[in-house]
Amino acid sequence: MNRLVDYINREVAESDSLIAKGDLDAAYHHLKRAHVLGQARTFDHTRIHWRMFKLGLKMRSAREIWGQLIRIVGAATKTPFGIYPTGNTGGANIWFFKPMPVPDDLREILNQAKI
């Protein structure tokens, strides 16, 4: 399996574990990390927004629910063309196309994935 996918899956699994424990804020943090890692891959980008949408439902956040619905469509239709902002964490509180700094540990993972 692709090493980058392994890191993405670890973040998603950690999010799932935290959701099961009821720590939705921490779970959301790990989905944002997964988003930064997976946003260049159409499948992963879209599935992470889907998970953010489902978490928005659990959080009862109308802003997150509607924001993620729009982002799911964008991830599925724009990512194949390389249209995504590097480092963007994918939350509804961030503008769709705003590039953001990539945390050092995630930058290292992304750099290794390009080798």
C-alpha positions as protocol buffer text, in pm:
chain_id: "A"
residue {
  index: 1
  type: MET
  ca { x: 0 y: 0 z: 0 }
}
residue {
  index: 2
  type: ASN
  ca { x: 108 y: 354 z: -69 }
}
residue {
  index: 3
  type: ARG
  ca { x: 290 y: 501 z: 232 }
}
residue {
  index: 4
  type: LEU
  ca { x: 94 y: 830 z: 207 }
}
residue {
  index: 5
  type: VAL
  ca { x: -232 y: 637 z: 216 }
}
residue {
  index: 6
  type: ASP
  ca { x: -109 y: 463 z: 532 }
}
residue {
  index: 7
  type: TYR
  ca { x: -64 y: 802 z: 702 }
}
residue {
  index: 8
  type: ILE
  ca { x: -403 y: 924 z: 581 }
}
residue {
  index: 9
  type: ASN
  ca { x: -566 y: 605 z: 708 }
}
residue {
  index: 10
  type: ARG
  ca { x: -396 y: 643 z: 1048 }
}
residue {
  index: 11
  type: GLU
  ca { x: -541 y: 993 z: 1089 }
}
residue {
  index: 12
  type: VAL
  ca { x: -887 y: 868 z: 984 }
}
residue {
  index: 13
  type: ALA
  ca { x: -861 y: 571 z: 1224 }
}
residue {
  index: 14
  type: GLU
  ca { x: -759 y: 802 z: 1509 }
}
residue {
  index: 15
  type: SER
  ca { x: -1059 y: 1022 z: 1427 }
}
residue {
  index: 16
  type: ASP
  ca { x: -1290 y: 718 z: 1433 }
}
residue {
  index: 17
  type: SER
  ca { x: -1149 y: 612 z: 1770 }
}
residue {
  index: 18
  type: LEU
  ca { x: -1206 y: 958 z: 1916 }
}
residue {
  index: 19
  type: ILE
  ca { x: -1559 y: 974 z: 1778 }
}
residue {
  index: 20
  type: ALA
  ca { x: -1633 y: 645 z: 1952 }
}
residue {
  index: 21
  type: LYS
  ca { x: -1507 y: 801 z: 2277 }
}
residue {
  index: 22
  type: GLY
  ca { x: -1721 y: 1111 z: 2224 }
}
residue {
  index: 23
  type: ASP
  ca { x: -1428 y: 1351 z: 2172 }
}
residue {
  index: 24
  type: LEU
  ca { x: -1560 y: 1515 z: 1857 }
}
residue {
  index: 25
  type: ASP
  ca { x: -1326 y: 1815 z: 1862 }
}
residue {
  index: 26
  type: ALA
  ca { x: -1017 y: 1594 z: 1873 }
}
residue {
  index: 27
  type: ALA
  ca { x: -1168 y: 1370 z: 1605 }
}
residue {
  index: 28
  type: TYR
  ca { x: -1218 y: 1676 z: 1383 }
}
residue {
  index: 29
  type: HIS
  ca { x: -853 y: 1773 z: 1436 }
}
residue {
  index: 30
  type: HIS
  ca { x: -741 y: 1437 z: 1294 }
}
residue {
  index: 31
  type: LEU
  ca { x: -974 y: 1469 z: 996 }
}
residue {
  index: 32
  type: LYS
  ca { x: -820 y: 1809 z: 922 }
}
residue {
  index: 33
  type: ARG
  ca { x: -475 y: 1646 z: 929 }
}
residue {
  index: 34
  type: ALA
  ca { x: -600 y: 1369 z: 699 }
}
residue {
  index: 35
  type: HIS
  ca { x: -737 y: 1639 z: 468 }
}
residue {
  index: 36
  type: VAL
  ca { x: -401 y: 1812 z: 439 }
}
residue {
  index: 37
  type: LEU
  ca { x: -238 y: 1479 z: 354 }
}
residue {
  index: 38
  type: GLY
  ca { x: -508 y: 1356 z: 117 }
}
residue {
  index: 39
  type: GLN
  ca { x: -627 y: 1660 z: -69 }
}
residue {
  index: 40
  type: ALA
  ca { x: -423 y: 1584 z: -383 }
}
residue {
  index: 41
  type: ARG
  ca { x: -588 y: 1241 z: -416 }
}
residue {
  index: 42
  type: THR
  ca { x: -948 y: 1261 z: -541 }
}
residue {
  index: 43
  type: PHE
  ca { x: -1077 y: 955 z: -357 }
}
residue {
  index: 44
  type: ASP
  ca { x: -916 y: 1046 z: -25 }
}
residue {
  index: 45
  type: HIS
  ca { x: -1005 y: 1414 z: -57 }
}
residue {
  index: 46
  type: THR
  ca { x: -1371 y: 1332 z: -118 }
}
residue {
  index: 47
  type: ARG
  ca { x: -1396 y: 1064 z: 152 }
}
residue {
  index: 48
  type: ILE
  ca { x: -1243 y: 1294 z: 413 }
}
residue {
  index: 49
  type: HIS
  ca { x: -1500 y: 1564 z: 333 }
}
residue {
  index: 50
  type: TRP
  ca { x: -1771 y: 1296 z: 361 }
}
residue {
  index: 51
  type: ARG
  ca { x: -1638 y: 1206 z: 705 }
}
residue {
  index: 52
  type: MET
  ca { x: -1630 y: 1576 z: 800 }
}
residue {
  index: 53
  type: PHE
  ca { x: -1992 y: 1600 z: 686 }
}
residue {
  index: 54
  type: LYS
  ca { x: -2091 y: 1304 z: 905 }
}
residue {
  index: 55
  type: LEU
  ca { x: -1901 y: 1454 z: 1198 }
}
residue {
  index: 56
  type: GLY
  ca { x: -2082 y: 1784 z: 1136 }
}
residue {
  index: 57
  type: LEU
  ca { x: -2409 y: 1593 z: 1176 }
}
residue {
  index: 58
  type: LYS
  ca { x: -2291 y: 1449 z: 1509 }
}
residue {
  index: 59
  type: MET
  ca { x: -2181 y: 1797 z: 1620 }
}
residue {
  index: 60
  type: ARG
  ca { x: -2515 y: 1940 z: 1505 }
}
residue {
  index: 61
  type: SER
  ca { x: -2331 y: 2213 z: 1318 }
}
residue {
  index: 62
  type: ALA
  ca { x: -2539 y: 2352 z: 1033 }
}
residue {
  index: 63
  type: ARG
  ca { x: -2239 y: 2548 z: 908 }
}
residue {
  index: 64
  type: GLU
  ca { x: -2023 y: 2234 z: 891 }
}
residue {
  index: 65
  type: ILE
  ca { x: -2298 y: 2024 z: 733 }
}
residue {
  index: 66
  type: TRP
  ca { x: -2367 y: 2270 z: 451 }
}
residue {
  index: 67
  type: GLY
  ca { x: -2001 y: 2360 z: 410 }
}
residue {
  index: 68
  type: GLN
  ca { x: -1902 y: 1997 z: 372 }
}
residue {
  index: 69
  type: LEU
  ca { x: -2176 y: 1925 z: 118 }
}
residue {
  index: 70
  type: ILE
  ca { x: -2027 y: 2195 z: -104 }
}
residue {
  index: 71
  type: ARG
  ca { x: -1675 y: 2069 z: -38 }
}
residue {
  index: 72
  type: ILE
  ca { x: -1767 y: 1710 z: -127 }
}
residue {
  index: 73
  type: VAL
  ca { x: -1879 y: 1827 z: -471 }
}
residue {
  index: 74
  type: GLY
  ca { x: -1567 y: 2041 z: -508 }
}
residue {
  index: 75
  type: ALA
  ca { x: -1332 y: 1764 z: -399 }
}
residue {
  index: 76
  type: ALA
  ca { x: -1488 y: 1519 z: -643 }
}
residue {
  index: 77
  type: THR
  ca { x: -1487 y: 1758 z: -938 }
}
residue {
  index: 78
  type: LYS
  ca { x: -1185 y: 1985 z: -887 }
}
residue {
  index: 79
  type: THR
  ca { x: -919 y: 1755 z: -739 }
}
residue {
  index: 80
  type: PRO
  ca { x: -875 y: 1549 z: -1058 }
}
residue {
  index: 81
  type: PHE
  ca { x: -764 y: 1872 z: -1226 }
}
residue {
  index: 82
  type: GLY
  ca { x: -521 y: 1964 z: -950 }
}
residue {
  index: 83
  type: ILE
  ca { x: -744 y: 2241 z: -817 }
}
residue {
  index: 84
  type: TYR
  ca { x: -704 y: 2251 z: -439 }
}
residue {
  index: 85
  type: PRO
  ca { x: -525 y: 2485 z: -196 }
}
residue {
  index: 86
  type: THR
  ca { x: -216 y: 2333 z: -38 }
}
residue {
  index: 87
  type: GLY
  ca { x: -238 y: 2305 z: 340 }
}
residue {
  index: 88
  type: ASN
  ca { x: -607 y: 2393 z: 362 }
}
residue {
  index: 89
  type: THR
  ca { x: -758 y: 2198 z: 651 }
}
residue {
  index: 90
  type: GLY
  ca { x: -1096 y: 2151 z: 482 }
}
residue {
  index: 91
  type: GLY
  ca { x: -1324 y: 2282 z: 754 }
}
residue {
  index: 92
  type: ALA
  ca { x: -1628 y: 2495 z: 678 }
}
residue {
  index: 93
  type: ASN
  ca { x: -1471 y: 2777 z: 881 }
}
residue {
  index: 94
  type: ILE
  ca { x: -1197 y: 2815 z: 615 }
}
residue {
  index: 95
  type: TRP
  ca { x: -1249 y: 2959 z: 267 }
}
residue {
  index: 96
  type: PHE
  ca { x: -1245 y: 2681 z: 1 }
}
residue {
  index: 97
  type: PHE
  ca { x: -939 y: 2800 z: -186 }
}
residue {
  index: 98
  type: LYS
  ca { x: -730 y: 2946 z: 95 }
}
residue {
  index: 99
  type: PRO
  ca { x: -378 y: 2801 z: 98 }
}
residue {
  index: 100
  type: MET
  ca { x: -246 y: 2745 z: 448 }
}
residue {
  index: 101
  type: PRO
  ca { x: 90 y: 2652 z: 598 }
}
residue {
  index: 102
  type: VAL
  ca { x: 147 y: 2278 z: 619 }
}
residue {
  index: 103
  type: PRO
  ca { x: 253 y: 2161 z: 967 }
}
residue {
  index: 104
  type: ASP
  ca { x: 614 y: 2042 z: 972 }
}
residue {
  index: 105
  type: ASP
  ca { x: 534 y: 1677 z: 1042 }
}
residue {
  index: 106
  type: LEU
  ca { x: 280 y: 1662 z: 759 }
}
residue {
  index: 107
  type: ARG
  ca { x: 514 y: 1846 z: 521 }
}
residue {
  index: 108
  type: GLU
  ca { x: 778 y: 1580 z: 587 }
}
residue {
  index: 109
  type: ILE
  ca { x: 527 y: 1302 z: 509 }
}
residue {
  index: 110
  type: LEU
  ca { x: 421 y: 1477 z: 188 }
}
residue {
  index: 111
  type: ASN
  ca { x: 784 y: 1533 z: 84 }
}
residue {
  index: 112
  type: GLN
  ca { x: 864 y: 1165 z: 138 }
}
residue {
  index: 113
  type: ALA
  ca { x: 559 y: 1068 z: -65 }
}
residue {
  index: 114
  type: LYS
  ca { x: 698 y: 1260 z: -364 }
}
residue {
  index: 115
  type: ILE
  ca { x: 1025 y: 1061 z: -360 }
}
